[in-house]
Amino acid sequence: GTEKPEIIAQKALAYAKDHGNDIVILDTAGRLHIDEALMDELKNIKKEVEPNEILLVIDSMTGQDAVNVAKSFNELLDITGVILTKLDGDTRGGAALSVKAVTGRPIKFAGTGEKLDDIEVFHPDRMASRILGMGDIVSLVERAQEQYDEEEAKRLQKKIAKNQFDFNDFLSQIHQIK
């Protein structure tokens, strides 16, 4: 017979403790709709392992369905936060606002791709700009600054090599630091 999910979760915690792991992520099966069996399973796991965080992963493309799922999950499990996936491309993330509104819980992380590096801390101000159609201005400015500094550094490097670095260049550097 197959073991109950809460027993598997307890064994995972015991294994982690025995092997010096200080973070354990229990990832339950994803569902597009909510059924009693799943909810009972999740409540039992919560009761048995007493997790520090319960994060609900939501596909940002599902729209209103995501909001309904978030509301139900929060009512039953008292989630601590949300991870929004598929925030790449043209998704404007309107679900983000709704999910926050119905759960009262923060969106902690955003996924923009399939790899671990594609999970980043969620910035609500940047998402607001995106939803309003202004694009992610802060990220754009950050990238522009990185590019500018790089090109400016190369230009100054050439001037120094040719012994042409003067007080105006020095002044320009002081302004950049400010």
N, C-alpha and C positions, 0 to 999 in steps of 0.2 A: 504494500500500500504506500501511497505517497504521503509524505509528511505535511503537516499543516504549515502554512506560511509563517505563522508566529514562532513555530519551533525552529524552522530554518533560520529565521532572523535572530533568534537567541543563540543558535550555534555560530552564526556569523560574528556576533558580538564577542562570544567566548574565544573564538579563533583570533579575532583582532587583538583582544587583551593579551592572550598567550604569546602573540607575535610582536607585541610592542607597537601596534598601530593605534594612533590616537584619533583618527577620523574614520568613521564607517558610514558609507552611503548605501542605504537600502533602496533599491530601485524596484518599485512594483510595476506590474504589467500595465501598459497604457490602455485606456478605454475611451471610446468616443461617446459612449452613453453610460449612465450610472445605473447599476443594478444592485439589488439587495445583497447578493452573495459577495460582490466586490467590497461593498461598504462594510459588511460584517468582518470580512477578512482584514481590511485596513484598520478598523477599530480594535480588533484583537491584537494586531501587530503593535499598534500604538500603546495599548494597555501593557503588553508584555515587555517591550523594549524601552519605553519612555524616551522617545527621541528628543534631542535638543531643538531640532528644527523639523518642520514638515513643510516642504516646498512643493507646490503644485506646478507641474510643467504644462504650459499651455501653448498650443500652436496658434500664433497670432493671425493666421489666415482664416481661422474658423469663425471669427466674428461673434455673432450673438450666441452661438452654441458654447463658445468658450466662456462667456459670461454666465450662462446657466450652470455649466459644470463647476465653475469656480464658486458660485454661490452655494451649490449643494455640498461640495467638498468642504467648504469652510464651515457650514452649519454642522456637519457631522464630525469633522476632525479638528476644527479650530487651527487652520493652517497658520504658519508664521510668515509665509511669503510666497512669491510667485516667480517662476522662471518663464520668460516669454521666448519662444523659439521662432525661427523663420522670419527674423526682423531684417533680412537682407532684401535687396531688390526694391520693388515698388510698394511693398507693404507699408502702409502708413501708420499702422499700430493703433487705430481707434479702439481696438479691443483692450488695449493697455489701460486707457482711462476708465472704461466701464468695469473692468476686473477690479481695479483699485477701488472704485466707487462701491461696488456691491460687497466686497470682502472687507474693506477697510485695512487690508494688508498691503505691505509694500511689494513692488516688483523689485526683486533683489538682483537678478541677473537677466541678461538678454543673450540669446543665441543667434548668431548671424551665419552659421554654417554647420558643417558636420563634425569638425574636429574639436578637440578640447580647447585649443587656442581660440576658437571662435565663440567661446563663452566669455562675456565681459560683464563688468559691473554695470548695472542699468543707470543711466543718467536721465531723470525725468525731464529736466529742462531741455535737453537735446531732443527728446521724443516730442515734447510740446512743439518745438520749432518745426519738426518734421511733419507733424500732424497739420500744423497751420500752413504747410506748403513752403516753408522757408528753407527746407533742406536742413542737414545737420551742420549748421554754420560754425559751431565751435570746433568740430572735428576738421572742417575745411580750413579754418584759420590755423589750427595746430599744424596741419600738413604744410600749409603755405609758409609758416614760420620756419619749420624744419628745412624746407627747400631754400628759403631765402638765406638763412644762416650758413648753409652749406656753400652756396654760390658766393656769398660775401666772403667767407673764409678763404675760398680758393683764390678770389680776386686779390685779397690782401696778402696771401701767401706769395703770389707772383710779384707784387709790389715790393715786399720785403726782400725777396730773392734778388730783385734788380736794384735794391737799395733806394727805392722810391717812396717808402713809407714816410708820410709827413704828419704834421700836427693835425691837419684836417681829418686824416684817416684815424688818428688817435682819438680825436673828438667824437667821430662817428661811432667808434667802438664804445666809448663811455656812454653815449646816448643809448646804444643798443642794450648795454648792461642795465641802465635805468629802466 
